[in-house]
């Protein structure tokens, strides 16, 4: 028997979305949003696709998803930075916890953290994926 759209698991829901996956760490289900090494139109396309994913989620997922956002090597400037802020706002109602993996420092790190703060997304940022996964699993 086929599952209805309401019965789909989170892993089944992310299928078909590029650079999104569901992983398990220490018994917790985590949605990985992979923006690593993206720039320009490709980055914007992935961001728009992921925003459509959030909009497709039923209310049962409100406040329950752990997000790991990998932005190592991504070029978040100009319109991509604005879309990042928009995506953070759209995903926020569904987030239980958000962790970002970044490999940057100085002005770029300050700008990114400021954008996240203004989006009221309140992610925690880490230098490694392992650190972020640990935070998401507690």
PyMOL commands that set and color helices and strands:
alter all, ss='L'
color gray80, all
select helices_A, chain A and resi 5-7+10-14+40-56+59-61+79-92+106-118+129-137
alter helices_A, ss='H'
color red, helices_A
select strands_A, chain A and resi 20-25+28-34+65-70+95-101+124-126
alter strands_A, ss='S'
color yellow, strands_A
deselect
rebuild
show_as cartoon
